[in-house]
């Protein structure tokens, strides 16, 4: 233990960094749910078994155990233990607020400054070999530092002073910029003051940072994905008037998180997304094109000292990189976002009924000094934010010039928004989701995908639609996109969803080869022949592993097509659909060709023509399949979706070996047993179980192939729409 205690802090911190990164999903994501078994050690993806990364709970438990070893390990592991916070339970949220936020009623500013200055001076003298540590030197340094904070803000006029004889000595009052400053800002100011004092006496001296017991400065990731209040037996009045997550509490902890880069909100706490909270999230970092200053036409408005202090504090914070507002539809959030946009993004005069003036201003002078933009944010998720009006949504989206991931599914996005976004010279999207956007037109999507350099480098494209909200693409526009869009011509797409589009066999034949495609959505296309889908995968997308065919092809309609009489499927028609699925689709694409050799009976087994191993089908079709056939089993999600899965196929690997897609795994293989366990669960699984996500993962930047659980996982894999 004494040897470990002598290790430098940098080495211990590096070890803790590896423990923390062991639970992060890799860049090349797996299409399967995380399978945790005691089989080997994690390897690189796309391997599914052994798992590519640890469960997050294992990493957190390891870091928590390291904190209990000794003081050195505690100082090294604590920043990594607090780096990512996921709010799960209301009581843990209240404990989190108490731990991070600063309660001024319990600990005043003067008390904190007095304690921090004393501790910092002691640490500085101890770490400085040029000073002899004694009480006299310590008192002198302490007094000098205090004097740097105790000077009055403004000199008092001489004529207002009383005669010297009648004056009484005033108690020393520490000077602070604010009555309620952020604790990290106060500690940093004290550290700078001590550095200045010691540099004047001995230039180049090392001054350690003062110790701050509050862990807010370590937090870089905060989300409410797992937060729930269901099942707490709270009345309607409690839910309305005694909320756990309030705007004041969220604002208080955000002020104490200067290094926050990722924030995720949900519909269970969107009532706390007030205007001050949005300011704390967005107005961070150094000023950019007038950022943090009054916008055009507001320069003469008086700015209070408190606003200026908040503005200066935010400039010292790190800008956000990812922001997820999935499902946030409360009136509090919508009104706060509208007020933020009107105050900081829209011009002060002119009509903004349809966003026209702003669109023209953005297109004509995107680098204008008067426009406010947030260049740090790269990933934005607005899925299901359907209550935000177009003239508020457009300026908000266009204020982020560095976007790489954008999810506008289920919003009121307009053709004007796509047109203006397509003219950006800085936005380069890698992942784009425009599913169920009822206001978009076929021509606007065609122009955005073909004519704009913004979408040239897309690797993930989601244009999902169902029978309620049909994809707006017309047949000719869709044919042009498949033939001429740069993202299709380059062949870099790994995720594609064209559900409910006017897709025909001729359109599929005109499509470019997509040899990198791994997940394909072709649901709700009732007139597309099954043979056309089979030929397309076999000839142009052989590496597709996951395919959705809900309500697609006449061969799989189970007798429920509009021309048939009666709403109930006939037993014969369901049986015929199941036979057609296996004989016309699964067997030609997923079965290796038969081969036999007497001279070499142990030669390697031939590979299947494609990598297809998961097919999403309708509920009627899944009921008809029953227990499946051979190794093909039905896996149901926690919601209404279900998949027909080849449990004997999957990515397997060993350390030092290249991952490979294996078929016909032994019945006792760990991966096959885990997949069969998911099938036997009959939908009693967690929300992260499923394939072909319908929500973009923006917090870690994994896009449409990202794995999520909690509420985000339910939106991705459980919901039908």
BELFENJO-V872009 format. One line per field, one symbol per residue. ss: DSSP state (H for helix, E for strand, L for the rest). phi: phi as a letter, one per 20 degrees, with the letter a starting at -180 (. if undefined). burial: # if it has 9 or more other C-alpha atoms within 8 Angstrom, else .. Layout:
ss: ???
phi: ???
burial: ???
This chain:
ss: LHHHHLLLHHHHHHHHHHHHHLLLLLLLLLLLLLLLLLLLLLLLLLLLELLLLLLHHHHHHHHHHHHLLLHHHHHHHHHHHLLEEELLLHHHHHHHHHHHLLLLLLLLHHHHHHHHHHHHHHHHHHLLLLLLLLHHHHHHHHHHHHHHHHLLLLLLLHHHLLLHHHLLLLLLLLLLLLLLLLHHHHHHHHHHHHHHHHHHHLLLLLLLLLLLLLLHHHLLEEELLLLLLLLLLLLHHHHHHLLLLLHHHHHHHHHLLLLLLEEELLLLLHHHLLHHHHHHHHLLLLLLLLLLLLLLLLLLLLLLHHHHHHHHHHHLLLLLLEEELLLLLLHHHHHHHHHHHHHHLLLLLLLLLLLHHHHHHHHHLLLLLLLLLLLLLLEEELLLLLLLLHHHHHHHHHLLLLLLEEELLLLLLLHHHHHHHHLLLLLLLLEEELLLLLLLLHHHHHHHHHLLHHHLLLLEEELLLLLLLLLLLLHHHHHHHHHHLHHHHLLLLLEEELLLLLLLHHHHHHLLLLLLLLEEELLLLLLLLHHHHHHHHHHHLLLLLEEELLLLLHHHLLLLLLLLLLLLLLHHHHHHHHHHHHHHHHHHHHLLLLLLLLLLLLLLLLLLLLLLLEEELLHHHHHHHLLLELLEEEEELLLLLEEEEELLLEEELLLLLLLEEELLLLLLLHHHHHHHHHHHLLLLLLLLLLLLLLLLELLLLLELLLLLLHHHHHHHHHLLL
phi: .ffffeffffffffffffffffeefffeeeeeffddcedmdgcffefebfgfbffffffffffffffefafffffeeggffefcccfddgfffffffffefdeffecfffffffffffffffffffedfedeebffffffffffffffeefffcfegffeffggfeedfeffcfecfbfcffffffffffffffffffffebgnfecffffdffeffefcccbdfdfbcfnelefffffedcfeedfffffffffecfdfccbcdcfecffeeefgffffeeednffclnfndgfgncfeffdffffffffffffeeeffdbbcdgmecfffffffffffffeddeffcofcfcmfgfffffffbfdffeeebcfffdccdcfmeeeefgfeffffffededfcccddfmdefdgfffffffefedfcedccccflefefdfffffffeeeeffdfefdcccdfbcfecfgffeffffffffecfgfeffmefdcbcdgmffecfffffefffcfefdccdcelcfeeffffffffffecbfefdccdcfmdmffdelmdfgfeeneefeffffffffffgffecfffeddfffbbbffcfdffffeffcefbccecffffffffmencmeeceddefddebcddefedrecacgndffbeeclffgefgffffffffffflnecffeeqclfdcfedfdnemfefdccmffffffceffe
burial: ........#..##..##.##.###.#..###.#.#......##.##########...###.###.##..#.###################.###..##.###....#.#..##..##########.##........##..##.###..##.......................##.....##.#####.##.###.###.......#..#....#############..........##.....###.###################.#######.#########.#####...#............##.#.##################.###.#######.###.....#..#####.###..#....################.#.#######.##################.########..############.###.#######.#.#############..#######.#############.#############.#.##.#################.###.###.###.#####################........#...######.############................###########..##.##..#...#######################....#.##..#....#######.##..##.#.#############.###################..
